[in-house]
Structure formats: C-alpha cells, structure tokens
Amino acid sequence: MSKNHHLLKLLFITSLWLYLHTHSHFVKAGIGSASRIRLKNIYSQEIGTREKSNRNDGSRVESYLQYTGHSKGAPWCAAFVSWCLGKAGISNPQTAWSPALLPQKRIIWKNTWQQEKIQPQAGDVFGIWYVSKKRIAHCGFIDAWGDSIIITVEGNTNEVGSREGDGVYRKRRLKRTLYAVADWATARREDR
C-alpha cells in the first residue's frame, strides 16, 4: 500500500512537471489577470484578418480605423492595438499613431536596458523604431516573451514583418529588433 502511495505521488509530480514544462509559454507570457486573458482572446481571434484590396481597407480593418476616428486607407497597426484594448475594456488613447501607444509612463521594457527590470507579458504592446521615420512606426501585441525570440500578434503586417502589410499575423521576432514595450493591461493610479 505504501509503495503504491509513493508511486502515485511520484506520478502526479511528474505529470505536473511535464504539464508545466510543455505549457511554459503561458507562464512566461504572464497570462493570469482577467483583463489580459480577455485581451489575448480578442487579439488571437483577429489572426487571419486580411485587407480587401491591399489598400488598408476591408470591413474589419475599417472597424479598427473607425475606432480611432480614421477611415479606410490609413495605416492601421496602432488602430488594431487600440481596438483590441477597447474591446477588452482597457482604457487606451484610441489612436492610429503608434508612438502614442508607447508613452514613457507606460514603458516597462526598453531595448537599451542592460537587464530586464520587468518581464513583458501577453497583451503588452511593443513598438519598433524606424530610423527612416525617426520614431516608433509599428506596434503590436506581445504574445509570448522568450530569451531571444518574441511571439507577437500584430496588424498591418505580412509574412516578412513589414509595417505596411495586408493583415493580422502571429509573428516571431528577435527581441533585439523591438524598441520598447508598454503595459496597458495593468491598472495604474493615473487611470482611476
């Protein structure tokens, strides 16, 4: 009887370890708060959305743009992020201007820091700096944060990761290509 009890304990612990090990991207991504789970579900459901004629158009793309007060034809990566945040009930600037989604007071990670002070989580917003524009010119959501590879979900991109793409994609990006990450899902004192 005692041997069976110990064997069951060992089996349970091994099963738990195996489960956590194979599902560790959820732990690393920081899925936990209700607003983050809701946000992840919303932006994940948008994967596969495509423009109608490759001109920043189509009913879903135009919905993202309308949320920010823009009409078809405008760049929409930031509008996609704002729309998803809004659908999740998260306060945001309702903007199609990507730099506005990465204000200094929301930044939790920046590529210039030596060590990560706070590890970004699923639902945090990343920005990519474009030297030609001299600003952040593309943004999207962190889906999973790894040591060197980041899984993202972003709009107005394509298979090669362009900032002028044709749809919503799940992408793999090198961490070093990100400029900064902002947290909109965590309530801040100034939000209340």
N, C-alpha and C positions, 0 to 999 in steps of 0.2 A: 504494500500500500504506500509506504514512504517513498519507494523508488518511483512509483507512478506519479506521485505528487510532485516530486522534484523534476521528473521528466516533463510533466505538463507545464510547470513554471518555466523551465528552460525553453520549451517550445513556444510559449507565449512571449517571452522576452525576445527570442529570435525572430518571431513573426512581427513583433512590434518594431524591432530594429530594421528589419527588411522593409517594412511598410514606410517608415520614416526615411530610410535611405533612398528608396525609389521615388518617393514623393517629396524629396527635399526642396524642389524648386518652389513649392508652396511655402515652405518655411523660410527659404531665402527671400522670396518675394514679399514676405511680411503680410500675407493675407490673414486677416483677423478681424479688423473692425467692420462693422456692418456697412458703413459708407464705402469702404474700399472693396468689399465683396460685391456690393451693388454696382459700383463703378466698373469693376473688372468684367462683370456680366454684361453690362451695357456696351463697353467698347469691344468686347470679344464678339458680340452678336453683329457688330458692324463690319467685321472682317469679310472681305469679298465684295463690299460695295464698290461699284465702278462708275466712272463718268459715262455719260451717254455718248458724247462725241469727242472726247479728249479736249474739251474746251472749258474745264471747270464747271460742268453742267450735269444735269440729271436730277431726278426728283429728290433723291436722298442727299446728294451734295448740296442742292439748293436749299434743303431744310437746314443743313448745318450753317450755311451762309445767312439764311434768313434769321436764325437765332442771334446772329451778331449784327444784324441790320444791313447786310450786304446782299447783292443779287448775283445771279449766275455770272461766271466769268472771272470772279475774284479768286485769288489763291485761297485755299481752304484748310490747310493743315491745322492752324490755330482755331478756326471755326469748328472743326471736328472735335478738338480737345474741349473747347468751351461748351459745345452742345452736349457732349458726354457728361461733363461735370454737372451741367444744369439738369440733365435727365436724372442724375444720381442725387439731386438735391443738394449739391455742393456749391456754395457761393463762389462766383468767379467773375472776371471782368467782362464776360460776353464779348469777346474780341476775335477778330480775324488777323490781328497783328501779333505774331509770335513773341516778340520781345516783352509784350505786356503780360504774358503768362509766366515769365521768369523774373519777377521783381526781387530786388535784393532781400526784402524781408521774408520771402518765401523760399529762398535758396537753402538747400540742405547739403548739397554736394557741388563742388566745383573742381574742374579738372586740374587746377593749379595747386590744390591742397596736397601735401605730402602723404597724409594718411586720411582714410575716410573717418570723419567725425560721426556721421550718421549714415547708416546704410540705406540707400533708397529702396523703396518698396513698390509693389504692384500698385498702379494708379498714380504714382508720382509723375510729373511732367518733365521731360528732358528737352533741352534746346541744343541746336547745333549752330556754331558760329561759322559764317561765310566771310572769308577775307574780302572777297569782291564786293560784298554788301556792307562790310564793316559793322556787322550786327548779327544777332541771332536771326536766322532766316528760315528755320524749320523746327518744328516741335512735334511731340507725340507722347505716348504713354510708355513708362517702364512697365514691362510685364513680368520680367524676372531679372534679377541682378546677380551676375556671376563675377568671378575673379577678373576675367578679361573680356568676356563676351556678355552682351546685354541683349535680352529678348525685348522687343518693343512692339507696340501696335500704334500705327500712325496713318494718317490720311494724307492725300495728295502726294503719294509716293508711288513707286513701282518696284519691280523685281530688283533693280540695281540700286535702289535707295535714293533716287532723285528727289529734289524738293518740288519738282513740277511733274508729278506722276499722274496716274489715272485712277487711283483707288485707295482703299483701306487695306493695308497689309500687315501681317505679323512678320517682323524682320529680325535678323541677327546683326548686331552692330558691335564693333570693337569699342570697349569702354573709352579708350583714349580719343575716339572721334567725337565724344559728347563734350559740350562746353560746360553745361550746368544742369542741375536737377532741382526742381521746385516741388514742394509739398502743398497741395491744395486740399487734400482729404482730411488732414488733421486740423481740427478747430483751433483757432488762435484767439487770444484775448481781444485783438482788434476786430475780430469777426462778430463779436457778441454785441 
